[in-house]
């Protein structure tokens, strides 16, 4: 509600901390009130989604401390480097990183997950020592030197008191954190009960007692809160037995599909990031979001598409909705981008006033948070409730698909065609016409890729039949078709956007013949 607070970077980190702690508080109604043992082999575990929110709060505090050090030690460089968008990018990066770690640890056996946990804890301790001791000690002396140059005043005394209090808080909490981490490394299979207090940053403080509470034990101090997967996944075979030529072809196709999704989307992602003019347009922010979710889809497809994985509710090899969530995020990004384009063409003046850069990033953050919130809900409720949630989401998704991808695009096509007919013949007019046709082609490809899967889910829920009729994920044509959209969409944008194509060819792929043509 306070615009002046929102304009300061430190309050962006505070917002991130508050958001993760709100999620922690809501989830604690389950893990803290019920008889829940949130560990690898526990039947009522939350798959470490709850500790992920704790870890996000931990990372936000470390990032905020580093940000404050930078602001005090080099104020002029800080104002140039840490713009509002870069601060939001840092926050988005560690949120995505945390859930990426969750996804990765769902795809490995329990022993590997425990090893990664120990490694993450070790790295967390290094960052804690560097940031919370090294930077704060240096910050203490920098602030002391600056205060000695100021004339005596009440404000100077308040600054000195705050400086000493902050440093005392850091030193008081660090020994307990180090003991906790060492204890975890020595006894990875036992339940560790530790009393610790969270670090204090600015005026935002927490005091959380975790003595004797299994769900909140060591994870408050861990940098990488992780999930697990059943040890039976270690015995997985390939998508089909490699005993015939057709099976080998399908196996190779899935590997090539996963690799292509990653390669194309990483290329487009790097092209947009390295081109400042592209980053300043809202539509490329949605494209960055689409590329990021499709990259995660490609990585996860090496597991769900190449191996014998049945990603369904009661399957021991399921990914706990993580792989499907990345698909859904790509789907929501394309819908949001299409709505954004319709708004920009139909009401350009109002669009420039309403859809600022920050509001566009907020829209992207909202549907990413919504996607993982649905993941948490589906993992914390009984199977029957999870199926109803999926059915409802598919039904609503179908309505939005028809409304946005058919209704808005047909109207957009008519508006643009009417405007182009009033313009005199020119090269610019031809480019605009090609751009409109590109939007229509993207919408048609999107409907072809997604509608069959959504209609299938709705029909099978209405009839009460199984929504998973194929042997596994890699042999299901409906799910393969949805993932093909992760290749088709970026290729269409490369074909239809000249600045993006030029950046991709010249800076990312470095094709000499294209450079000579330019």
Secondary structure as the mmCIF struct_conf table of DSSP 4:
data_model
#
loop_
_struct_conf.conf_type_id
_struct_conf.id
_struct_conf.beg_label_comp_id
_struct_conf.beg_label_asym_id
_struct_conf.beg_label_seq_id
_struct_conf.end_label_comp_id
_struct_conf.end_label_asym_id
_struct_conf.end_label_seq_id
HELX_RH_AL_P HELX_RH_AL_P1 UNK A 3 UNK A 6
TURN_TY1_P TURN_TY1_P1 UNK A 7 UNK A 7
BEND BEND1 UNK A 8 UNK A 8
HELX_RH_AL_P HELX_RH_AL_P2 UNK A 9 UNK A 31
TURN_TY1_P TURN_TY1_P2 UNK A 32 UNK A 33
BEND BEND2 UNK A 34 UNK A 34
BEND BEND3 UNK A 39 UNK A 39
TURN_TY1_P TURN_TY1_P3 UNK A 40 UNK A 41
TURN_TY1_P TURN_TY1_P4 UNK A 43 UNK A 44
TURN_TY1_P TURN_TY1_P5 UNK A 47 UNK A 48
HELX_RH_AL_P HELX_RH_AL_P3 UNK A 49 UNK A 73
HELX_RH_AL_P HELX_RH_AL_P4 UNK A 75 UNK A 81
BEND BEND4 UNK A 82 UNK A 82
HELX_RH_AL_P HELX_RH_AL_P5 UNK A 84 UNK A 106
BEND BEND5 UNK A 107 UNK A 108
HELX_RH_AL_P HELX_RH_AL_P6 UNK A 110 UNK A 129
HELX_RH_PI_P HELX_RH_PI_P1 UNK A 130 UNK A 135
HELX_RH_AL_P HELX_RH_AL_P7 UNK A 136 UNK A 148
TURN_TY1_P TURN_TY1_P6 UNK A 149 UNK A 149
BEND BEND6 UNK A 150 UNK A 150
HELX_LH_PP_P HELX_LH_PP_P1 UNK A 151 UNK A 151
BEND BEND7 UNK A 152 UNK A 152
HELX_RH_AL_P HELX_RH_AL_P8 UNK A 154 UNK A 186
TURN_TY1_P TURN_TY1_P7 UNK A 188 UNK A 189
BEND BEND8 UNK A 190 UNK A 190
STRN STRN1 UNK A 201 UNK A 201
TURN_TY1_P TURN_TY1_P8 UNK A 202 UNK A 203
STRN STRN2 UNK A 204 UNK A 204
TURN_TY1_P TURN_TY1_P9 UNK A 211 UNK A 212
BEND BEND9 UNK A 214 UNK A 214
TURN_TY1_P TURN_TY1_P10 UNK A 215 UNK A 216
BEND BEND10 UNK A 217 UNK A 217
HELX_RH_3T_P HELX_RH_3T_P1 UNK A 218 UNK A 221
BEND BEND11 UNK A 223 UNK A 224
HELX_RH_3T_P HELX_RH_3T_P2 UNK A 231 UNK A 235
STRN STRN3 UNK A 238 UNK A 238
BEND BEND12 UNK A 239 UNK A 240
TURN_TY1_P TURN_TY1_P11 UNK A 242 UNK A 243
BEND BEND13 UNK A 244 UNK A 244
HELX_RH_AL_P HELX_RH_AL_P9 UNK A 245 UNK A 274
HELX_RH_AL_P HELX_RH_AL_P10 UNK A 276 UNK A 279
TURN_TY1_P TURN_TY1_P12 UNK A 280 UNK A 280
BEND BEND14 UNK A 281 UNK A 281
HELX_RH_AL_P HELX_RH_AL_P11 UNK A 282 UNK A 304
TURN_TY1_P TURN_TY1_P13 UNK A 305 UNK A 306
STRN STRN4 UNK A 307 UNK A 307
BEND BEND15 UNK A 312 UNK A 312
TURN_TY1_P TURN_TY1_P14 UNK A 313 UNK A 314
TURN_TY1_P TURN_TY1_P15 UNK A 316 UNK A 317
TURN_TY1_P TURN_TY1_P16 UNK A 320 UNK A 321
HELX_RH_AL_P HELX_RH_AL_P12 UNK A 322 UNK A 346
HELX_RH_AL_P HELX_RH_AL_P13 UNK A 348 UNK A 354
HELX_RH_AL_P HELX_RH_AL_P14 UNK A 357 UNK A 380
BEND BEND16 UNK A 381 UNK A 381
HELX_RH_AL_P HELX_RH_AL_P15 UNK A 383 UNK A 400
HELX_RH_PI_P HELX_RH_PI_P2 UNK A 401 UNK A 408
HELX_RH_AL_P HELX_RH_AL_P16 UNK A 409 UNK A 421
TURN_TY1_P TURN_TY1_P17 UNK A 422 UNK A 422
BEND BEND17 UNK A 423 UNK A 423
HELX_LH_PP_P HELX_LH_PP_P2 UNK A 424 UNK A 424
BEND BEND18 UNK A 425 UNK A 425
HELX_RH_AL_P HELX_RH_AL_P17 UNK A 427 UNK A 463
TURN_TY1_P TURN_TY1_P18 UNK A 464 UNK A 464
BEND BEND19 UNK A 467 UNK A 467
BEND BEND20 UNK A 470 UNK A 472
HELX_RH_3T_P HELX_RH_3T_P3 UNK A 473 UNK A 475
HELX_RH_AL_P HELX_RH_AL_P18 UNK A 477 UNK A 496
HELX_RH_AL_P HELX_RH_AL_P19 UNK A 498 UNK A 503
HELX_RH_PI_P HELX_RH_PI_P3 UNK A 504 UNK A 508
BEND BEND21 UNK A 509 UNK A 509
HELX_RH_AL_P HELX_RH_AL_P20 UNK A 512 UNK A 517
#
